[in-house]
Amino acid sequence: MILTLQILLVLLSLILGLSVLLHKGKGGGLSSLFGGGMQSNLSGSTVAEKNLDRLTVVTALLWLFALIALNLVL
């Protein structure tokens, strides 16, 4: 049981990290400070971005539940 939860936690951590890195930058950040943020924000949220948002939220919730379950088992 403990090993299963640990493996699940590691896999969910990897998926969560990748899904966060796949997100499109929303803020100006450091690149806009030096003139790199000249892109237009006219394009709205696409279906792919909404699905990526949902995947990230679901993965984060599953990660949280796996973490809590692992702590309760130990």
Secondary structure, DSSP 8 states (H G I E B T S, - for coil): -HHHHHHHHHHHHHHHHHHHHHS---S-HHHHHTT-------S---HHHHHHHHHHHHHHHHHHHHHHHHHHH-
